[in-house]
C-alpha cells in the first residue's frame, strides 16, 4: 500500500518524521495542496491520503485518486468534501480530533480582549497614544454568557468560565446533564434576548447555515458581544456588517468567517488582486470593535501533533483492516 499527505506545512514535518519512525509507516509528503493535483505524476497509486483543506474538493480531483480507499482530514471539520460521492466510491472519510482546551482557551481570551477593548489599546500604543478615551471596559464576572453548542469545546468553555463568576446559559439539541451544575440550558431565543456575550461552538450543517442572520441579530441585546471560533458560515456576514454599522453589535471576534477559503493561512502581504473578491472580509476587519484572526484557535503544538497522530492511526486501521476511530461517513 502507498500513502500520501498533502498540504504538509513546515511545522508538521517534524511530527510526520517522528511518527513514521515510531510506526514504520511510510508516507509521501507534499507541501502543496490537494487542489494542485496536476503536480503529482501518479495520484492513482495511493490507497490513502491525508489532507488539510479549506476549499471544496470536487469530484474531478477525487476521480484522479482512483485507488484511494481512505481520506483523512487533519482537521475536525470535513464539510469540504462530498460524503455521498465518497460513500458510492467506498471511500472512508476520517477527521482528526484533539483535546478541546486550545479552542476553549482562545474563546475566553477573545471574550476578555473584547471586554477590555484591547485592539484599540494595542493600536494606540503603536503610535504612542496612551490616552484612555473610549476605552473603559467591563468585567467578565458581571456578564450573562450564552454558549451555543455543548460538545467537547463548548462544554470546556463552560467549565473554564465558572471560575470567573459569570452567569452561563447554553443551548444544544442534545443536552449534557453533567453541565447542569455549571450552566442552564435555554432555547436560542432566550440566549439571543438575554446574553451579553454569545459564543458559537457548533458544526456547520444545512440546518444551521447562517444561524446568526438578520432576524437573530435583531433579537439580541444592544451592545451584544459575538464570538465565532467554530465555522464561518454560521454567521451571515452581510447581516453582521449591518448590525455593526447600526451599533447593534458591541464587539465581534471571528477566528473564522464565511468566504475565508483562499485567504485563511495565506500571506498576501501587499498583494491586492488575491483579495479583491473578499470585500466583506477586508471591510469588516477594519472596525475598532472587531477582532479577526487567522482561523488558528486550534493552533497549538499539542493539537498539531494530535491531528497527525490521527492520520497514522487511520492508516494503521486500513492496513490491519480494523474499525476506524474517527470515521465520519
C-alpha positions as CSV (number, residue, x, y, z in Angstrom):
1,X,0.0,0.0,0.0
2,X,1.0,3.6,-0.6
3,X,0.1,6.7,1.3
4,X,0.4,10.4,0.8
5,X,-0.1,13.6,2.8
6,X,-0.9,16.9,1.1
7,X,-0.6,20.5,2.3
8,X,2.0,19.5,4.8
9,X,3.3,22.7,6.5
10,X,6.9,23.1,7.8
11,X,5.6,22.9,11.4
12,X,4.0,19.4,10.6
13,X,7.1,17.8,9.1
14,X,8.8,17.1,12.4
15,X,5.8,15.2,13.7
16,X,5.4,13.2,10.5
17,X,9.1,12.2,10.6
18,X,8.7,11.3,14.3
19,X,5.6,9.1,13.8
20,X,6.9,7.4,10.6
21,X,9.9,6.3,12.7
22,X,7.7,5.0,15.5
23,X,5.1,3.2,13.3
24,X,7.2,2.1,10.4
25,X,4.5,3.6,8.1
26,X,6.0,5.4,5.1
27,X,4.0,8.4,3.8
28,X,4.9,10.5,0.8
29,X,4.9,14.2,1.9
30,X,3.8,17.0,-0.3
31,X,3.8,20.6,0.7
32,X,1.3,21.6,-1.9
33,X,-2.5,21.3,-1.5
34,X,-4.6,18.5,-3.0
35,X,-6.1,21.1,-5.4
36,X,-2.7,21.2,-7.1
37,X,-3.1,17.6,-8.1
38,X,-1.5,18.3,-11.6
39,X,1.9,18.3,-9.8
40,X,1.5,14.5,-9.0
41,X,2.6,12.1,-11.7
42,X,0.5,9.1,-10.5
43,X,-2.2,10.0,-8.0
44,X,-3.9,6.7,-8.7
45,X,-1.1,4.8,-6.8
46,X,-2.3,6.0,-3.4
47,X,-4.5,3.8,-1.2
48,X,-5.0,6.6,1.4
49,X,-4.4,10.3,1.6
50,X,-4.1,12.8,4.4
51,X,-5.3,16.4,3.7
52,X,-5.9,19.8,5.1
53,X,-8.4,21.8,3.0
54,X,-10.4,25.0,3.5
55,X,-11.8,24.7,-0.1
56,X,-14.3,22.4,-1.6
57,X,-12.8,19.2,-3.1
58,X,-14.7,18.4,-6.3
59,X,-15.2,15.0,-7.8
60,X,-12.8,15.6,-10.6
61,X,-10.0,15.7,-8.0
62,X,-11.3,12.6,-6.2
63,X,-11.5,10.7,-9.5
64,X,-7.8,11.1,-10.0
65,X,-7.3,9.1,-6.9
66,X,-8.9,6.0,-8.4
67,X,-7.3,3.5,-6.0
68,X,-8.0,5.5,-2.8
69,X,-9.9,3.8,0.0
70,X,-9.3,6.3,2.8
71,X,-9.2,10.1,3.1
72,X,-8.1,11.6,6.5
73,X,-8.7,15.3,7.2
74,X,-6.1,16.7,9.5
75,X,-8.8,18.9,10.9
76,X,-12.0,18.4,12.9
77,X,-14.1,19.8,10.0
78,X,-14.7,17.7,6.9
79,X,-17.5,19.7,5.2
80,X,-15.3,20.4,2.2
81,X,-16.0,17.0,0.6
82,X,-19.0,15.3,-0.9
83,X,-19.7,12.5,1.6
84,X,-22.4,10.9,-0.6
85,X,-20.0,10.6,-3.5
86,X,-17.3,9.1,-1.3
87,X,-19.9,6.6,0.0
88,X,-20.6,5.5,-3.5
89,X,-16.9,5.2,-4.2
90,X,-16.4,3.2,-1.0
91,X,-14.0,5.8,0.3
92,X,-13.9,6.1,4.0
93,X,-13.6,9.6,5.4
94,X,-11.9,10.2,8.8
95,X,-11.4,13.5,10.6
96,X,-9.0,14.4,13.3
97,X,-9.6,15.2,16.9
98,X,-7.7,16.9,19.7
99,X,-8.3,18.0,23.2
100,X,-10.7,21.0,23.3
101,X,-8.6,23.2,25.6
102,X,-6.9,25.1,22.7
103,X,-10.1,26.5,21.2
104,X,-11.7,26.9,24.7
105,X,-8.8,28.9,26.0
106,X,-8.8,31.0,22.8
107,X,-12.5,31.7,23.1
108,X,-12.2,33.0,26.7
109,X,-9.2,35.1,25.6
110,X,-11.3,36.7,22.9
111,X,-14.0,37.5,25.5
112,X,-11.5,39.3,27.7
113,X,-9.9,41.1,24.7
114,X,-13.3,42.4,23.6
115,X,-14.5,43.4,27.0
116,X,-11.3,45.4,27.6
117,X,-11.1,46.9,24.1
118,X,-7.6,45.6,23.7
119,X,-7.5,46.1,19.9
120,X,-7.9,49.9,20.4
121,X,-5.2,49.8,23.2
122,X,-2.7,47.9,21.2
123,X,-3.2,50.1,18.0
124,X,-2.9,53.3,20.0
125,X,0.3,52.2,21.8
126,X,1.9,51.5,18.4
127,X,1.6,55.3,17.6
128,X,2.5,56.4,21.1
129,X,-1.1,57.3,22.1
130,X,-1.5,56.3,25.7
131,X,-4.9,58.0,26.3
132,X,-7.9,56.3,27.9
133,X,-10.6,57.9,25.8
134,X,-13.4,55.5,24.9
135,X,-11.5,52.5,26.4
136,X,-13.5,51.8,29.6
137,X,-14.2,48.1,29.7
138,X,-16.4,45.7,31.6
139,X,-15.7,42.7,33.9
140,X,-16.5,39.2,32.9
141,X,-18.0,38.3,36.3
142,X,-21.0,40.6,35.5
143,X,-21.7,39.1,32.1
144,X,-24.5,36.7,31.1
145,X,-22.9,34.4,28.7
146,X,-24.6,32.2,26.1
147,X,-22.8,29.1,24.8
148,X,-24.3,27.7,21.6
149,X,-23.2,24.1,21.3
150,X,-22.2,22.0,24.3
151,X,-20.0,19.4,22.7
152,X,-16.3,19.0,23.8
153,X,-15.3,22.6,23.1
154,X,-18.5,24.3,24.3
155,X,-18.6,22.3,27.5
156,X,-14.9,23.0,28.2
157,X,-15.6,26.7,27.7
158,X,-18.4,26.5,30.2
159,X,-16.3,24.7,32.8
160,X,-13.5,27.2,32.4
161,X,-15.9,30.2,32.7
162,X,-17.2,29.0,36.1
163,X,-14.1,30.4,37.8
164,X,-14.9,33.9,36.5
165,X,-18.2,34.0,38.4
166,X,-20.4,34.9,35.4
167,X,-23.9,33.6,34.7
168,X,-23.8,30.9,32.0
169,X,-26.7,29.8,29.7
170,X,-26.3,27.2,26.9
171,X,-28.1,25.7,24.0
172,X,-27.8,22.3,22.2
173,X,-30.1,19.8,20.6
174,X,-28.5,17.2,22.9
175,X,-28.3,18.3,26.5
176,X,-25.4,17.3,28.7
177,X,-26.6,16.5,32.2
178,X,-23.1,16.9,33.5
179,X,-23.2,20.6,32.8
180,X,-26.3,21.2,34.9
181,X,-24.3,22.5,37.9
182,X,-22.4,25.0,35.7
183,X,-24.9,26.3,33.2
184,X,-28.6,26.4,32.5
185,X,-30.0,25.1,29.2
186,X,-32.3,27.5,27.3
187,X,-33.7,27.9,23.8
188,X,-31.9,30.1,21.3
189,X,-34.5,32.9,21.6
190,X,-33.7,33.2,25.3
191,X,-30.0,33.3,24.7
192,X,-30.3,35.9,21.9
193,X,-32.5,38.2,24.1
194,X,-30.7,37.7,27.4
195,X,-27.0,37.2,27.0
196,X,-24.3,39.9,26.9
197,X,-21.8,37.5,25.2
198,X,-22.8,34.8,22.7
199,X,-20.2,32.2,21.6
200,X,-20.7,29.7,18.9
201,X,-19.4,26.1,19.2
202,X,-21.4,24.0,16.7
203,X,-20.6,22.4,13.3
204,X,-21.9,23.8,10.1
205,X,-24.9,21.9,8.7
206,X,-27.8,22.7,6.3
207,X,-30.0,23.4,9.3
208,X,-27.7,25.9,11.0
209,X,-26.2,27.6,7.9
210,X,-26.5,31.4,8.7
211,X,-27.9,30.5,12.2
212,X,-26.9,34.1,13.1
213,X,-28.9,36.1,10.4
214,X,-30.6,39.4,10.4
215,X,-33.6,38.1,12.5
216,X,-31.3,36.5,15.1
217,X,-29.2,39.7,15.4
218,X,-32.3,41.8,15.8
219,X,-33.4,39.7,18.8
220,X,-30.0,40.3,20.6
221,X,-29.4,42.9,23.3
222,X,-27.9,46.2,22.1
223,X,-24.2,46.1,22.6
224,X,-24.0,42.3,22.5
225,X,-20.6,40.6,22.0
226,X,-20.5,37.8,19.5
227,X,-17.7,35.3,19.2
228,X,-17.2,32.6,16.5
229,X,-14.4,30.1,16.8
230,X,-16.5,27.3,15.0
231,X,-17.4,27.7,11.4
232,X,-17.7,31.0,9.4
233,X,-20.9,30.0,7.6
234,X,-22.8,30.1,10.9
235,X,-23.0,33.9,10.6
236,X,-24.4,35.9,7.7
237,X,-21.6,38.3,7.2
238,X,-23.7,40.9,5.4
239,X,-26.2,40.9,8.3
240,X,-23.4,41.2,10.8
241,X,-21.8,44.1,9.0
242,X,-25.2,45.9,9.0
243,X,-25.5,45.2,12.7
244,X,-22.1,46.6,13.4
245,X,-22.8,49.7,11.4
246,X,-26.1,50.3,13.2
247,X,-24.3,49.9,16.6
248,X,-26.4,46.9,17.4
249,X,-23.3,44.9,18.0
250,X,-20.9,45.9,20.8
251,X,-18.0,43.8,19.6
252,X,-17.2,40.8,17.5
253,X,-14.4,38.3,17.4
254,X,-14.1,36.0,14.4
255,X,-11.5,33.3,14.2
256,X,-13.4,32.0,11.2
257,X,-15.6,33.8,8.6
258,X,-17.5,32.8,5.6
259,X,-15.6,33.2,2.4
260,X,-12.3,32.6,4.1
261,X,-11.2,29.9,1.6
262,X,-8.3,31.2,-0.4
263,X,-7.4,33.6,2.5
264,X,-7.0,31.5,5.6
265,X,-3.4,30.6,6.4
266,X,-2.1,32.6,3.4
267,X,0.3,35.6,3.5
268,X,-0.9,38.1,0.9
269,X,1.4,40.9,2.0
270,X,0.9,44.0,-0.2
271,X,-0.9,42.0,-2.9
272,X,-4.3,43.3,-3.8
273,X,-5.5,41.0,-6.7
274,X,-6.0,38.0,-4.5
275,X,-8.1,39.9,-2.0
276,X,-10.3,41.8,-4.4
277,X,-13.1,39.1,-4.2
278,X,-13.1,39.2,-0.4
279,X,-14.5,42.7,0.1
280,X,-16.7,41.8,3.1
281,X,-13.7,40.3,4.9
282,X,-11.5,43.3,4.1
283,X,-14.2,45.6,5.2
284,X,-15.3,44.0,8.5
285,X,-11.8,43.6,9.9
286,X,-11.1,47.4,10.0
287,X,-13.7,48.2,12.6
288,X,-12.2,49.1,16.0
289,X,-14.6,46.7,17.8
290,X,-13.9,43.7,15.5
291,X,-11.1,41.2,16.0
292,X,-10.4,38.9,13.0
293,X,-7.8,36.2,13.4
294,X,-6.3,33.6,11.1
295,X,-8.5,30.6,11.8
296,X,-5.9,29.5,14.3
297,X,-7.8,28.9,17.6
298,X,-6.8,25.2,17.2
299,X,-3.1,26.0,16.6
300,X,-1.0,24.6,19.4
301,X,1.8,22.1,19.4
302,X,-0.4,19.6,21.2
303,X,-3.2,19.9,18.6
304,X,-1.0,19.7,15.6
305,X,0.7,16.5,16.9
306,X,-2.7,15.0,17.6
307,X,-4.1,15.6,14.1
308,X,-1.1,13.9,12.6
309,X,-1.4,11.0,15.1
310,X,-5.0,10.6,13.7
311,X,-3.6,10.2,10.2
312,X,-1.3,7.4,11.3
313,X,-4.0,5.7,13.4
314,X,-6.4,5.7,10.4
315,X,-3.8,4.3,8.1
316,X,-2.9,1.6,10.6
317,X,-6.6,0.7,10.8
318,X,-6.6,0.4,7.0
319,X,-3.5,-1.8,6.9
320,X,-4.9,-4.1,9.7
321,X,-8.5,-4.0,8.4
322,X,-9.7,-2.7,11.8
323,X,-12.5,-0.2,12.7
324,X,-11.6,3.4,12.3
325,X,-11.7,5.6,15.4
326,X,-12.7,8.8,13.6
327,X,-14.8,7.6,10.7
328,X,-17.4,10.2,9.8
329,X,-19.2,8.6,6.8
